[in-house]
Amino acid sequence: MSLLILGAMFTELLNPRKYYTGVEQFRQLFGIADELPSLEHLTDILRAFSQFPYENLSKILKLNQTSATQIPFRLPDEVISDHADYKLGGTCFSLTFTLKSILDYYGYQTEILMADMKFAPNSHCLLWLHFDGKEYILDPGYLIHRPLELAPNAFPVGIKLTYDMTTDRYELWTAEHNSIKWRYAFRKQPVDWETFGRLWLDSFHWFSMHGLCLSKRDSEGFLYLHNHYIKQVTAKDYIKGNFNEDLGEIIPRYFQIEKELVLRAQKALLENLHNDNQKGYRVPRWVLR
């Protein structure tokens, strides 16, 4: 498929107004009021959206079920219905675009920004919100479920934002277990739909798709799971390390995602990696054995 045709498809496909039926389901599912934009109303939306976990099982399954001539995006209608039915969420691309569609529906003005992470440039995305003369970032993919104002000393405890004048980039840091870690950097330069679509499509073959990965942040703390590695941070405990228990038992216990879906995702992951190897993408060494 030519880049010109793909670009036109992305522009048509990535129109938030096309997914207001899904937004209606979100509104009814969480009881979000129809009212004029306000920080209180925005907070209600983000609090509801925080129940969508970061997980790549749905993305792995979607790629596995999509033909080579189709675009495997999970768009807002599917993301929202999959959460209602199976407690799924998505990765940064699907979560960010879904949240944008929801906020557009309610009249908020947002744009998508790309961010650079350690493993690659343009490997993360977030929303840039303009509201009441101020600027905010919203980042559902990184499980930051509050509007963060782009202003000196405006960020909450545990999150730090710095600005580098030489590169014209903001850098986000988070506190973790008595240390502070660099997470990503971004510029206030909105991405167009063609570029966003291309990066989203590329992401199906990134390193982040080489294993099952899930995370959530709630009133009890933060939980991160990647294959057989777990990290859990609560007010009382900090636990990390490997475990031997089957993912089909662990994931349903912590994320309420059905075991059958986990088993299907494990099978799809193996098939996807072997397909990627045949197409020349980078895959883990064990796939080559």
N, C-alpha and C positions, 0 to 999 in steps of 0.2 A: 504494500500500500504506500503511495507516494506521500511525501511530507506535506505537500499542498492539500491533498485530500484529507490527511489526518488532521491538519490544522483546522480545516473547515468543520470536520466532525467534532473536534474538541470545542470549538466555539459554539456549535449548536447544542452539544451534549451538556456542557457546563454552564447552563443557564439556570440560576437558582429558582427562577419563577416556574420552571417546569415541574418542580417538586413540592409545590404547596399542598398537594394531597397528603404527602408524607408528613409535612409540617402539621397539618390538621390532626393527624394521628398522634403526633408528639404532644400537641396542645391538649388533646382529650386524655391521653395516657397519664399526663402529669398534672392536669388541671391548671394549666397556665392561662392567666386571664388575658382577655383582649383589651389592652389599654395602651395609652400613649407611652412612648419610650421614656424610661427613667432608670436611674441606677438601681433602684429597688426592684423594678420589673426585670431588668437585665440580670440581677443577682438571682432572682427566682428561676430564670431560664438556665443559667449556668449551674445552679444547684441541681436542677433536674437532669441536665446533661452530664453531670459528674457521675451519674450512675452507669454511663456507657464506658466500659473498661477499654483500655488499650489492649488489643489482642490481634494477632495476625493469623489466627486459625481461619477466620472467615475469608481473609485475603488469599490464603493458600488454597482453600476450597474453591474460591471463585476462579482463580487462575486455572485450576485443574479441570473445572467444568466448562471453560470457555474455549471455543474453537480459535484457531489461528487467525481467522478473518474477523473476529469480534474484539471489542474493547472490554477488558475484564473489570471495569470500575464497579465498585459497590456505591451506588448513588443514594441520595437521602431517603427515598421511599423504601429501599431495601435495607439500609442501615437501621432505620427506625422500626420497621416491621420485624427485622431479625432480633432487635433488642427486646421487643415486646414478646416475641415467641420463644427465643432461645437465650436471652441474657447476653447476647453478643454486643460488641462495640465496633472497633475498627482500628486502623492505623492512622497516622497523622493526616494523610491526604483525605481519606473518606470522612474522618471526624471533623476536620477543619471545613471541608466543603459542606457537610451536613449542617454544622453550626452556622455557617454563613447563610445558608438557605433559610434556616429558622429565623435568624436575626433580620434578614432582608424582609421576610414575611411581616415582621412586627415593625418595620420602618427604621431599623438601625442602619447606619452607614458604615460598612466595613469593606476592607480590601485585603487580599491575601499577600503575605510576604513570605519569601523563602529564606531559610537560615542555613548556615554552614555548621556542621557538627564535626567531630574529630575524624570520623571515617570518610567523609566526603563533603564537598561543597553542595549547596542546594539539596540537602538530604533531609530537611525538616521544613515544616510550614506552620504558619500561625496567622492570626487575624489582627489587622490594624483597625481599631475602632475610632471614629471621630464622633464625639458626643459633647454637646453643650460647650463648644469652644476648647475642649481638651482632647488629648490623644491617649489611647490605651492600647495594650496588647491583650489578646485572649489566646490561650494556648491549650486546647483540649487534648492534643496529641501528647503533650508533656504533663497532662493531668494537673494543670494549673487552672482551677475552676473559680477564678475571680478576675474582674477587670483590673489590670495593672497599669496605673497611669505612668506615662512617659514623662516623669518630672523628677528633679533631684529629691532624694530622700522620701519618695512617695511609696516605695515598695515595702511590703510587709516583712516582718522578721522571718529569716530563713531564705529570702530571695534577695539577690543583689543585682543591680543593673549598672553597668559602667558604659561610658561612651569614649571611643577612641577617635580623636579628631583627625589623626593621620590617615586612618582607613575609612573614616565616616561610618563606623559600625558600632552598634550597640552590642554589648556582650552580657549574657545572662549567666549568673552563678547561683548555686543553691548550697545551703548548709546541710551537711550530712555527718552525723556522728563526730562532732567536734572538729570538722574540717569544712572547707568551702571548695566546691568543685565547679570548674568551667563547664558549661553545658552547650552553648551555641552562640553564634553571632549573626546579626542581621542588619540590613540597611532599611531605611524607610523608602523602599522602592517597590511599589506594587507589581506583581507579576501578571502578565496577560494570560488569557485562557489557553492559548496555543502552547505557551511555554509550560504552564502549570500542567496541562494534559500530557505533554511529552515527558515531563519529569515523573508524573504519577505513573505513566506507563512503564518507564524505565525502572521504577522502584520495585516492580514485581520480580526483578532479577538481582536485587541488591543483596548484600551480606545479611541484612536483617531478615531475609526470607530463607535462611539456611537452617532454621530451627523454629520450634514453637516458642513464642514469646508473649507474655501477658503481664499487665501491671494495673494496679488500681490504687487510688488514694481516697480514704474515707475517714470517718470520725475516729476509727481505731488506729489509723496510721497509713503507712505505705507498704505495698507488697509488690515485689518484682519476681517473675518466674521466667527463666530461660532454659529450655530443655530440662536438665536435672540440676540446675542451680537455682537457689532461692535466696532472696534477701527480704527481710521483714523488719520494718522500723516502727516501733510504737513508743508511747510515752515512757514505757518501762524497759523495753527490750530492744536490742539490736542484734539480729540473727542473720548470718549469711553462711552459705556453704552448699555442698552437693548433697543430694539425697538419692536413695536407691529405689524408692517407691515408684510404681508405675504412674505415668502422667494421666492415665485414664482414671486413676483414683484421686490424685492430687488436685487436678484442675477443677473437677466438679465440687470438691470440698471447699476450695477457696473462691471460686468464681461462679458457682452454680450453673456452669455450662454442662450440658448432658454428656455423659461418658461416650455415647454413640457418636456424637459430633467430634469429640477428641480423637477417637479411634479413626474416624474418617479423615480427619486432618493429618494424622500421622501417616496414613497410607498415601494421601494426596501429596504430602511433602516429599516422600521418596520418589514418587513418579515425576513431580515437578523438577527435582534436582537432576534426575537422570535425563530428562528432556532438556534442561538447561545445559548439561554437559555436552549433549549431542549438538546443541546449537552454538557452542563455543563460549558460553558464559563461565565465569569463575564459580567453582563449586568446592565444597570441602573435600579434603583428600580422601576421606573414607568412601566417597561416592565413586572414586576412580578404581577402587579395588575390584 
